Amino acid sequence: MKQNKTIETLLEEFEILNPELAVLIRSIRKMILAIAPECEEKVMYGGIIYAKPGRMFCGLFLRKKHISVEFDLGHLLTDKNSFLEGSGKFRRHLKIYNGEEVKLKLVEKFVKESFSLKTE
C-alpha cells in the first residue's frame, strides 16, 4: 500500500475520533487502491480523495457516526437499489455505518463504476 505521511496522519486522527469507523476507512481505502492502483490519493476537504487524470472519482470522509463515500459523478452511476444519497447536480454519496454496509450498499461496485466512467 502506498505510504503517504499526510494520509497516515489523518488516519491516525480518525482512529482517535472513532476507532471502529477508522478500521472501516482503512479497509475501504485498501479496496479503492486495489481497484485503481495508479490513482492519486491525497488529503482534501478533511478526508481522502482519489483522482485520476481529469477528475476526482471518489472520496472517503469520516463523519460523527458514519463514513461518507463520495462520488464526483454519482448522478451517472447505476443505482437500482437507491443506496446513493444526495440531490445535487452531480455528486452522490453512500453513508456507511458498519462493516456489513460496505457489502450491502455495494461500495466496491460503485467505486469500480465511478473509476471506469468516461467523461469525454
JOBELQUI-V985891 format. One line per field, one symbol per residue. ss: DSSP state (h for helix, s for strand, l for the rest). phi: phi as a letter, one per 40 degrees, with the letter a starting at -180 (. if undefined). psi: psi as a letter, one per 30 degrees, with the letter a starting at -180 (. if undefined). A space follows every 10 residues. Layout:
ss = ???
phi = ???
psi = ???
This chain:
ss = llllhhhhhh hhhhhhhlhh hhhhhhhhhh hhhhhlllls ssssllssss ssllssssss ssllllssss sllhhhllll llllslllll lsssssllhh hhhhllhhhh hhhhhhllll
phi = .cbadccccc cccccccadc ccccccccdd cccccbcccc bacafgabbb bbdgaccaab bcbdbabbbb bcbdccccbc cfccbhbccb cbabcbbacc cdcdcfdccc cdccccdcbc
psi = kkkjeeeeee eeeeeeeiee feeeeeeeee eefeeifglk klkkggaklk llkfljfllk kkaeglkjjk kehfffkkif gheklkglee kllkkjflee feeegheeee eeeeefkkg.
